[in-house]
């Protein structure tokens, strides 16, 4: 029997957790250090399952909308079926861009 699939969340939520922990938006170096030094049940753990480099951290910071599997995804952070749910403060970029274009055409 296959293990149930882990829930997905956008990388932006992981970056936001780091931002809250640091008190400011992280640099790639700070993000890599934070992601590689998490604790799970009193043991050291890497948030992505393995250590990430500064280069990988920079890539993550450039693509916050990318969904990733995450054991710790809270219900409000989860992405349903690989699609961003337009609830709370998470809105599909495509939807927002279309809405903005329509509002411009209407003179709003």
ROVEXBA-552682 format. One line per field, with one value per atom (N, C-alpha, C, O): chain; atom name; z, x, y. Coordinates in Angstrom, 1 decimal. Layout:
% ROVEXBA-552682
chain: A/...
atom: CA/...
up: Z/...
east: X/...
north: Y/...
% end
This chain:
% ROVEXBA-552682
chain: A/A/A/A/A/A/A/A/A/A/A/A/A/A/A/A/A/A/A/A/A/A/A/A/A/A/A/A/A/A/A/A/A/A/A/A/A/A/A/A/A/A/A/A/A/A/A/A/A/A/A/A/A/A/A/A/A/A/A/A/A/A/A/A/A/A/A/A/A/A/A/A/A/A/A/A/A/A/A/A/A/A/A/A/A/A/A/A/A/A/A/A/A/A/A/A/A/A/A/A/A/A/A/A/A/A/A/A/A/A/A/A/A/A/A/A/A/A/A/A/A/A/A/A/A/A/A/A/A/A/A/A/A/A/A/A/A/A/A/A/A/A/A/A/A/A/A/A/A/A/A/A/A/A/A/A/A/A/A/A/A/A/A/A/A/A/A/A/A/A/A/A/A/A/A/A/A/A/A/A/A/A/A/A/A/A/A/A/A/A/A/A/A/A/A/A/A/A/A/A/A/A/A/A/A/A/A/A/A/A/A/A/A/A/A/A/A/A/A/A/A/A/A/A/A/A/A/A/A/A/A/A/A/A/A/A/A/A/A/A/A/A/A/A/A/A/A/A/A/A/A/A/A/A/A/A/A/A/A/A/A/A/A/A/A/A/A/A/A/A/A/A/A/A/A/A/A/A/A/A/A/A/A/A/A/A/A/A/A/A/A/A/A/A/A/A/A/A/A/A/A/A/A/A/A/A/A/A/A/A/A/A/A/A/A/A/A/A/A/A/A/A/A/A/A/A/A/A/A/A/A/A/A/A/A/A/A/A/A/A/A/A/A/A/A/A/A/A/A/A/A/A/A/A/A/A/A/A/A/A/A/A/A/A/A/A/A/A/A/A/A/A/A/A/A/A/A/A/A/A/A/A/A/A/A/A/A/A/A/A/A/A/A/A/A/A/A/A/A/A/A/A/A/A/A/A/A/A/A/A/A/A/A/A/A/A/A/A/A/A/A/A/A/A/A/A/A/A/A/A/A/A
atom: N/CA/C/O/N/CA/C/O/N/CA/C/O/N/CA/C/O/N/CA/C/O/N/CA/C/O/N/CA/C/O/N/CA/C/O/N/CA/C/O/N/CA/C/O/N/CA/C/O/N/CA/C/O/N/CA/C/O/N/CA/C/O/N/CA/C/O/N/CA/C/O/N/CA/C/O/N/CA/C/O/N/CA/C/O/N/CA/C/O/N/CA/C/O/N/CA/C/O/N/CA/C/O/N/CA/C/O/N/CA/C/O/N/CA/C/O/N/CA/C/O/N/CA/C/O/N/CA/C/O/N/CA/C/O/N/CA/C/O/N/CA/C/O/N/CA/C/O/N/CA/C/O/N/CA/C/O/N/CA/C/O/N/CA/C/O/N/CA/C/O/N/CA/C/O/N/CA/C/O/N/CA/C/O/N/CA/C/O/N/CA/C/O/N/CA/C/O/N/CA/C/O/N/CA/C/O/N/CA/C/O/N/CA/C/O/N/CA/C/O/N/CA/C/O/N/CA/C/O/N/CA/C/O/N/CA/C/O/N/CA/C/O/N/CA/C/O/N/CA/C/O/N/CA/C/O/N/CA/C/O/N/CA/C/O/N/CA/C/O/N/CA/C/O/N/CA/C/O/N/CA/C/O/N/CA/C/O/N/CA/C/O/N/CA/C/O/N/CA/C/O/N/CA/C/O/N/CA/C/O/N/CA/C/O/N/CA/C/O/N/CA/C/O/N/CA/C/O/N/CA/C/O/N/CA/C/O/N/CA/C/O/N/CA/C/O/N/CA/C/O/N/CA/C/O/N/CA/C/O/N/CA/C/O/N/CA/C/O/N/CA/C/O/N/CA/C/O/N/CA/C/O/N/CA/C/O/N/CA/C/O/N/CA/C/O/N/CA/C/O/N/CA/C/O/N/CA/C/O/N/CA/C/O/N/CA/C/O/N/CA/C/O/N/CA/C/O/N/CA/C/O/N/CA/C/O/N/CA/C/O/N/CA/C/O/N/CA/C/O/N/CA/C/O/N/CA/C/O/N/CA/C/O/N/CA/C/O/N/CA/C/O/N/CA/C/O/N/CA/C/O/N/CA/C/O
up: 0.0/0.0/0.0/0.8/-0.9/-1.0/0.1/0.6/0.5/1.6/1.0/-0.2/1.8/1.3/0.9/1.5/-0.2/-0.7/0.3/1.0/0.5/1.4/0.8/-0.4/1.6/1.1/0.4/0.7/-0.5/-1.2/-0.6/-0.2/-0.6/-0.3/-1.1/-1.7/-1.3/-2.1/-1.3/-0.1/-2.0/-1.4/-0.6/0.3/-1.1/-0.5/1.0/1.8/1.4/2.8/3.6/4.7/3.0/3.7/3.9/5.0/2.8/2.9/4.0/4.7/4.0/5.0/6.4/7.3/6.7/8.0/8.4/9.5/7.4/7.6/7.9/8.8/7.2/7.4/8.8/9.4/9.2/10.6/11.6/12.6/11.4/12.4/12.4/13.5/11.2/11.2/11.5/12.0/11.2/11.4/10.2/10.3/9.1/7.9/6.7/6.9/5.5/4.3/4.3/4.4/4.1/4.1/2.8/1.7/3.0/1.8/1.5/2.3/0.3/0.1/1.1/1.5/1.6/2.6/3.9/4.5/4.3/5.6/5.4/6.3/4.2/4.0/4.0/4.6/3.4/3.4/4.8/5.2/5.6/7.0/7.8/8.6/7.6/8.4/8.0/8.9/6.7/6.2/6.6/6.8/6.7/7.1/8.6/9.0/9.4/10.8/11.6/12.6/11.1/11.8/12.8/12.7/13.7/14.7/14.6/14.5/14.7/14.6/15.8/15.7/16.8/17.9/18.6/19.1/18.8/19.5/18.6/19.1/17.4/16.5/15.4/15.0/14.9/13.8/12.5/12.3/11.7/10.5/9.4/9.8/8.2/7.1/6.6/6.4/6.4/6.0/4.7/4.4/3.8/2.5/2.4/1.3/3.5/3.6/3.4/3.6/3.0/2.8/2.9/2.7/3.1/3.1/1.7/0.7/1.7/0.4/0.4/1.5/-0.8/-0.9/-1.1/-1.2/-1.0/-1.2/-2.6/-2.8/-3.6/-5.0/-5.1/-5.7/-4.4/-4.4/-3.6/-4.0/-2.6/-1.8/-2.6/-2.6/-3.4/-4.3/-5.3/-5.6/-5.9/-6.8/-6.1/-6.7/-4.9/-4.2/-3.9/-4.1/-3.6/-3.3/-4.6/-4.5/-5.7/-7.0/-7.4/-8.3/-6.9/-7.3/-6.2/-5.9/-5.4/-4.3/-4.6/-3.7/-5.9/-6.2/-6.5/-6.7/-6.5/-6.9/-5.7/-4.6/-6.0/-5.0/-4.7/-5.6/-3.5/-3.0/-2.0/-1.3/-1.9/-0.9/0.5/0.6/1.5/2.8/3.9/3.9/4.7/5.8/6.8/7.4/6.9/7.9/7.3/8.0/6.2/5.6/6.4/6.5/6.9/7.6/6.6/5.4/7.1/6.1/5.3/4.1/5.9/5.1/4.1/3.3/4.2/3.4/2.2/1.3/2.3/1.3/-0.1/-0.2/-1.1/-2.5/-2.9/-2.7/-3.4/-3.8/-5.2/-6.1/-5.4/-6.8/-7.6/-8.8/-7.0/-7.7/-8.1/-8.8/-7.8/-8.1/-6.9/-5.8/-7.0/-5.8/-5.6/-6.5/-4.3/-4.0/-3.7/-2.9/-4.4/-4.1/-2.9/-2.9/-1.7/-0.4/0.4/0.2/1.4/2.3/1.6/0.7/1.9/1.2/0.0/-0.5/-0.4/-1.5/-2.7/-2.7/-3.7/-4.9/-6.1/-6.2/-7.1/-8.3/-9.0/-9.2/-9.4/-10.1/-11.4/-11.8/-12.1/-13.4/-13.2/-14.0/-12.1/-11.8/-11.5/-12.0/-10.7/-10.4/-11.6/-11.7/-12.5/-13.7/-14.6/-15.1/-14.7/-15.6/-15.0/-15.7/-13.6/-13.0/-13.1/-13.3/-13.0/-13.2/-14.6/-14.8/-15.6/-17.0/-17.2/-17.8/-16.7/-16.8/-16.1/-16.7/-15.0/-14.2/-15.0/-15.0/-15.6/-16.4/-17.6/-17.9/-18.2/-19.4/-19.0/-19.7/-17.7/-17.2/-16.6/-16.3/-16.5/-16.0/-14.5/-13.9/-13.8/-12.4/-11.9/-10.7
east: 0.8/0.0/0.9/1.8/0.6/1.4/1.1/0.0/2.1/1.9/1.1/1.3/0.3/-0.5/0.5/1.5/0.1/0.9/0.9/-0.1/2.1/2.2/1.4/1.3/0.9/0.2/1.2/2.4/0.7/1.6/1.3/0.2/2.3/2.2/3.2/4.1/2.9/3.8/5.0/5.0/6.1/7.4/7.3/8.0/6.5/6.3/5.9/6.3/5.2/4.8/6.0/6.2/6.9/8.2/9.0/9.6/9.1/9.9/9.3/10.0/8.0/7.3/7.6/7.8/7.7/8.1/9.5/9.7/10.4/11.7/11.7/12.4/11.0/10.9/10.4/11.0/9.4/8.9/10.0/10.2/10.7/11.8/12.9/13.5/13.3/14.4/14.0/14.8/12.8/12.3/12.5/12.3/13.0/13.1/13.2/13.4/13.1/13.2/14.6/15.5/14.7/16.0/16.8/16.2/18.1/19.0/19.1/18.7/19.6/19.8/20.7/20.4/21.7/22.6/21.8/21.9/21.0/20.2/19.1/18.9/18.5/17.4/18.0/17.4/19.2/19.8/20.1/19.9/20.7/21.1/19.9/19.9/18.8/17.6/17.0/16.6/16.9/16.3/17.1/16.5/18.4/19.2/19.4/20.0/18.8/19.0/17.7/17.5/16.7/15.4/15.5/16.4/14.5/14.5/13.2/12.1/13.2/12.0/12.1/12.9/11.3/11.3/12.7/13.1/13.3/14.6/15.8/16.9/15.6/16.7/16.8/15.8/18.0/18.3/17.6/17.7/17.1/16.4/16.5/16.6/16.6/16.6/15.1/14.5/14.7/13.3/12.9/11.8/13.9/13.6/14.1/14.2/14.4/14.8/16.3/16.8/17.0/18.4/18.9/18.1/20.2/20.7/20.6/20.8/20.3/20.3/21.5/21.9/21.9/23.0/22.4/21.2/23.3/22.9/22.3/21.3/22.9/22.4/21.0/20.1/20.7/19.3/18.4/17.3/18.9/18.1/17.7/16.6/18.6/18.3/17.3/16.4/17.3/16.3/15.0/13.9/14.9/13.7/13.1/11.9/13.9/13.4/12.9/12.0/13.3/12.8/11.5/10.8/11.2/10.0/9.1/8.8/8.5/7.7/6.4/5.8/5.9/4.6/4.7/3.7/5.9/6.1/5.6/6.0/4.7/4.2/5.2/5.9/5.4/6.3/5.6/4.7/6.0/5.5/6.0/7.2/5.1/5.6/4.7/3.5/5.4/4.8/4.1/3.1/4.7/4.3/3.3/3.0/2.7/1.8/0.5/-0.2/0.2/-1.0/-2.2/-1.9/-3.4/-4.5/-4.7/-5.0/-4.4/-4.6/-3.4/-3.5/-2.4/-1.2/-1.2/-0.4/-2.1/-2.1/-2.7/-3.6/-2.1/-2.5/-3.3/-2.8/-4.5/-5.4/-5.1/-5.1/-4.8/-4.6/-3.6/-3.8/-2.6/-1.5/-2.0/-1.2/-3.2/-3.6/-3.7/-4.1/-3.4/-3.5/-4.9/-5.7/-5.4/-6.7/-6.8/-6.1/-7.8/-7.9/-8.6/-9.7/-8.1/-8.7/-7.7/-6.5/-8.2/-7.3/-6.5/-7.0/-5.2/-4.3/-3.6/-2.6/-4.0/-3.4/-4.3/-5.4/-3.8/-4.6/-3.8/-2.6/-4.4/-3.8/-3.3/-4.0/-2.0/-1.4/-2.2/-2.5/-2.5/-3.2/-4.5/-4.9/-5.3/-6.6/-6.4/-7.2/-5.4/-5.2/-4.8/-5.3/-4.0/-3.6/-4.8/-5.0/-5.7/-6.9/-7.8/-8.3/-8.0/-8.9/-8.3/-9.1/-7.0/-6.4/-6.6/-6.9/-6.4/-6.6/-8.1/-8.3/-9.0/-10.4/-10.7/-11.5/-10.2/-10.4/-9.9/-10.5/-8.7/-8.1/-9.0/-9.2/-9.6/-10.5/-11.7/-12.3/-12.2/-13.4/-13.1/-14.1/-11.9/-11.5/-11.5/-11.6/-11.3/-11.2/-9.8/-9.6
north: -1.2/0.0/1.2/1.4/2.2/3.4/4.4/4.5/5.1/6.1/7.2/7.5/7.9/9.0/10.1/10.3/10.8/11.9/13.1/13.4/13.7/14.8/16.0/16.1/16.9/18.1/19.0/18.9/19.8/20.8/22.2/22.5/23.0/24.4/25.2/24.6/26.5/27.3/27.6/27.8/27.8/28.1/29.4/29.6/30.3/31.6/31.5/32.3/30.4/30.2/29.9/30.3/29.1/28.7/30.0/30.2/30.8/32.0/32.9/33.6/33.0/33.8/33.4/34.2/32.1/31.6/32.0/32.4/32.0/32.4/33.9/34.4/34.7/36.2/36.5/37.4/35.8/36.0/35.6/36.4/34.5/34.1/35.1/35.4/35.7/36.6/38.1/38.8/38.4/39.8/40.7/41.9/40.1/40.8/39.8/38.6/40.3/39.4/38.8/39.6/37.5/36.9/37.1/37.2/37.1/37.0/35.5/34.7/35.2/33.7/33.0/31.9/33.7/33.1/32.9/31.8/33.8/33.7/32.6/31.8/32.6/31.6/30.2/29.3/30.0/28.7/28.2/27.1/29.1/28.8/28.5/27.5/29.2/29.0/27.6/26.8/27.4/26.1/24.9/23.8/25.0/23.9/23.7/22.7/24.5/24.4/24.4/25.0/23.7/23.5/22.4/21.6/22.3/21.3/20.5/21.1/19.2/18.4/17.4/16.4/17.6/16.7/16.6/15.6/17.8/17.8/17.5/17.5/17.1/16.8/17.8/18.4/18.0/18.9/18.3/17.1/19.2/18.7/19.8/21.0/19.4/20.4/20.5/19.5/21.7/21.9/21.3/21.0/21.2/20.6/19.1/18.6/18.5/17.1/16.9/15.8/17.9/17.9/19.3/20.3/19.5/20.9/21.5/20.9/22.8/23.6/24.6/25.0/24.9/25.8/27.2/27.4/28.2/29.6/29.8/30.5/29.1/29.2/28.6/29.2/27.5/27.0/27.9/28.1/28.5/29.4/30.6/31.1/31.1/32.3/31.9/32.7/30.7/30.2/30.1/30.5/29.6/29.5/30.9/31.1/31.9/33.2/33.9/34.8/33.5/34.0/33.4/33.9/32.2/31.5/31.1/29.9/32.1/31.8/31.1/30.6/31.2/30.6/29.1/28.5/28.5/27.1/26.2/26.4/25.3/24.4/23.3/22.8/22.9/21.9/21.0/21.4/19.7/18.8/19.3/19.6/19.3/19.7/19.1/19.2/18.3/17.6/18.6/18.3/19.8/20.8/21.8/22.8/21.6/22.6/22.7/21.7/23.8/24.1/24.1/24.4/23.8/23.7/25.0/24.9/26.2/27.4/27.7/28.5/26.9/27.0/26.0/26.1/25.0/24.0/24.4/25.2/23.8/24.0/22.8/21.6/23.0/21.8/21.4/22.3/20.2/19.6/20.4/20.5/20.9/21.6/23.0/23.7/23.5/24.8/25.6/25.1/26.9/27.8/28.1/28.5/27.9/28.3/29.8/30.3/30.5/31.9/32.2/32.8/31.8/32.1/32.8/32.7/33.5/34.2/35.2/36.0/35.2/36.1/35.5/36.1/34.3/33.6/33.8/33.3/34.4/34.7/34.2/34.5/33.6/33.2/34.5/35.4/34.5/35.6/35.8/36.9/34.7/34.8/35.5/36.4/35.1/35.7/37.2/38.0/37.6/39.0/39.8/40.9/39.3/40.0/40.2/41.3/39.2/39.4/40.4/41.3/40.4/41.3/42.7/43.7/42.9/44.2/44.8/46.0/43.9/44.3/44.8/45.8/44.0/44.3/45.7/46.5/45.9/47.1/48.3/49.4/48.2/49.2/49.6/50.8/48.6/48.8/49.5/50.3/49.2/49.9/51.2/51.9/51.6/52.9/53.0/54.1/51.9/51.9/52.0/52.0
% end
